[in-house]
């Protein structure tokens, strides 16, 4: 069997944590926006969300999972998928992972390309934060990297997350995924 062709991608991954729920009330979602908990999220719908949100940001790990493995994650009672809708169509999603209790991890968070720049991001992030803190965890974690949208890290800081550490990682992204790899991220 031939070895899979990969593109080495160098990213700085920043790990963050919030130790207390925000004290101030956050901005509400704008008119026409709502968040729905996808209680029985199918593999096909999850792949649509993940691919659409993460395509430009080298979201690759879940793309490599076989359907059965992804289905097992989606069925796990410790994982929940929450979909942002704007005027009836999907505009983003977040995933809460409670499998490392007493902490909750904001495993994935993002907007679809058509929803970026329209005032949804901060209110949607606050929705994710409030949903997690409603369960009274010991803390809320998230990570972001230099492949993500440039406003990701500042938005996490503004939401109340504090930096724990930043580490350099080299990802071996399979070329078969067809992801656009920005030149600035290509490992040299």
C-alpha positions as CSV (number, residue, x, y, z in Angstrom):
1,X,0.0,0.0,0.0
2,X,1.3,3.4,-0.9
3,X,1.9,6.0,1.7
4,X,-0.6,8.9,1.7
5,X,0.7,12.2,0.4
6,X,0.6,14.9,3.0
7,X,1.3,18.6,3.3
8,X,3.2,19.6,6.5
9,X,1.4,22.5,8.1
10,X,3.1,24.5,10.9
11,X,0.7,26.2,13.3
12,X,0.9,27.8,16.8
13,X,-1.9,26.4,18.9
14,X,-3.1,28.5,21.8
15,X,-4.9,26.8,24.7
16,X,-7.3,28.9,26.7
17,X,-9.4,28.5,29.8
18,X,-12.2,30.4,31.5
19,X,-12.5,29.7,35.2
20,X,-15.6,31.7,36.0
21,X,-18.8,32.5,34.1
22,X,-19.0,36.0,32.8
23,X,-20.6,38.5,35.2
24,X,-22.0,40.9,32.6
25,X,-24.9,40.0,30.3
26,X,-23.7,39.4,26.8
27,X,-25.1,40.8,23.6
28,X,-28.1,38.9,22.3
29,X,-28.2,37.3,19.0
30,X,-29.3,39.7,16.3
31,X,-32.9,39.5,14.9
32,X,-33.5,36.5,12.7
33,X,-30.8,34.5,14.4
34,X,-31.4,31.5,16.7
35,X,-29.4,28.5,18.0
36,X,-30.7,25.0,17.8
37,X,-29.3,22.0,19.7
38,X,-29.0,19.3,17.1
39,X,-30.0,16.5,19.5
40,X,-29.5,13.7,16.9
41,X,-27.0,15.2,14.6
42,X,-26.3,13.0,11.6
43,X,-22.9,12.3,10.2
44,X,-23.9,13.9,6.9
45,X,-25.2,17.1,8.5
46,X,-22.1,17.3,10.8
47,X,-19.8,16.9,7.8
48,X,-21.6,19.7,6.0
49,X,-21.2,22.0,9.0
50,X,-17.6,21.0,9.7
51,X,-16.5,21.3,6.0
52,X,-18.3,24.5,5.4
53,X,-17.1,26.3,8.5
54,X,-13.6,24.9,8.6
55,X,-12.7,24.7,4.9
56,X,-10.7,27.9,4.8
57,X,-9.1,27.3,8.2
58,X,-7.5,23.8,7.6
59,X,-10.0,21.9,9.8
60,X,-8.9,18.5,8.8
61,X,-9.0,16.0,11.7
62,X,-12.7,15.2,11.6
63,X,-12.5,14.9,7.8
64,X,-10.2,11.9,8.2
65,X,-12.5,10.0,10.5
66,X,-14.5,7.1,9.1
67,X,-18.3,7.6,9.4
68,X,-18.6,5.0,12.1
69,X,-16.1,6.8,14.3
70,X,-17.6,10.2,13.8
71,X,-21.1,8.7,14.5
72,X,-19.8,7.3,17.8
73,X,-18.6,10.8,18.8
74,X,-22.0,12.4,17.8
75,X,-23.9,9.7,19.8
76,X,-21.8,10.2,22.9
77,X,-24.0,11.9,25.6
78,X,-21.0,14.0,26.5
79,X,-20.9,15.8,23.1
80,X,-23.5,18.2,21.8
81,X,-23.8,20.1,18.6
82,X,-25.4,23.6,18.5
83,X,-26.3,25.1,15.1
84,X,-26.7,28.9,14.5
85,X,-29.4,29.7,12.0
86,X,-29.8,33.2,10.4
87,X,-33.1,33.8,8.6
88,X,-33.7,30.0,8.4
89,X,-30.4,28.8,7.0
90,X,-27.3,27.4,8.8
91,X,-24.8,30.1,9.6
92,X,-22.4,28.3,12.0
93,X,-22.0,25.8,14.8
94,X,-20.3,24.9,18.0
95,X,-19.5,21.7,19.7
96,X,-19.4,21.2,23.4
97,X,-17.4,18.3,24.7
98,X,-18.1,17.2,28.3
99,X,-16.0,14.0,28.2
100,X,-13.3,15.6,30.5
101,X,-15.6,16.6,33.3
102,X,-15.5,18.7,35.4
103,X,-14.3,20.9,32.5
104,X,-16.3,21.5,29.3
105,X,-14.3,22.0,26.1
106,X,-15.6,24.2,23.3
107,X,-14.2,21.7,20.8
108,X,-15.3,23.5,17.6
109,X,-16.7,27.0,17.0
110,X,-17.2,28.9,13.8
111,X,-19.3,30.7,11.3
112,X,-20.0,29.8,7.7
113,X,-18.3,32.1,5.2
114,X,-21.5,34.0,4.3
115,X,-22.1,34.8,8.0
116,X,-18.7,36.3,8.8
117,X,-18.6,40.1,9.2
118,X,-22.3,40.5,10.0
119,X,-22.2,40.9,13.8
120,X,-23.0,37.3,14.6
121,X,-19.7,36.1,16.0
122,X,-19.5,37.6,19.5
123,X,-23.1,37.0,20.3
124,X,-22.8,33.4,19.1
125,X,-19.7,32.8,21.1
126,X,-21.4,34.2,24.1
127,X,-24.3,31.8,23.5
128,X,-21.7,28.9,23.6
129,X,-20.2,30.2,26.8
130,X,-23.5,30.7,28.5
131,X,-24.7,27.2,27.4
132,X,-21.6,25.6,28.9
133,X,-21.7,27.6,32.1
134,X,-25.4,26.7,32.7
135,X,-24.1,23.2,33.5
136,X,-21.8,24.5,36.3
137,X,-18.5,23.1,35.1
138,X,-15.2,23.8,36.9
139,X,-14.0,25.6,33.9
140,X,-14.5,26.1,30.1
141,X,-11.6,25.4,27.7
142,X,-11.0,26.1,24.0
143,X,-8.0,26.3,21.7
144,X,-7.4,28.2,18.5
145,X,-4.4,28.3,16.2
146,X,-2.8,30.5,13.5
147,X,-4.8,28.6,10.8
148,X,-8.0,30.0,12.3
149,X,-9.7,33.3,11.4
150,X,-7.5,36.2,12.6
151,X,-10.2,37.4,14.9
152,X,-10.6,34.0,16.7
153,X,-8.0,34.6,19.4
154,X,-9.0,38.3,20.2
155,X,-12.7,37.2,20.4
156,X,-11.9,34.4,22.8
157,X,-9.9,36.9,25.0
158,X,-12.8,39.4,24.8
159,X,-15.2,36.6,25.9
160,X,-13.2,36.1,29.0
161,X,-10.8,33.2,28.1
162,X,-7.3,33.5,29.4
163,X,-4.2,32.0,27.7
164,X,-2.7,28.9,29.3
165,X,0.0,28.2,26.7
166,X,1.0,28.3,23.1
167,X,2.7,25.4,21.4
168,X,4.0,24.9,17.8
169,X,2.6,21.9,16.1
170,X,3.2,20.4,12.7
171,X,0.2,18.8,11.1
172,X,0.4,16.2,8.3
173,X,-2.6,17.2,6.3
174,X,-3.6,14.6,3.7
175,X,-3.7,16.2,0.2
176,X,-6.7,14.1,-0.7
177,X,-8.8,16.4,1.5
178,X,-8.3,19.2,-1.0
179,X,-8.0,21.9,1.6
180,X,-6.5,25.2,0.6
181,X,-3.3,25.5,2.7
182,X,-2.2,29.2,3.0
183,X,1.5,29.7,2.0
184,X,2.2,31.2,5.4
185,X,1.3,27.9,7.1
186,X,3.3,25.6,4.9
187,X,6.1,24.0,6.9
188,X,9.6,24.7,5.5
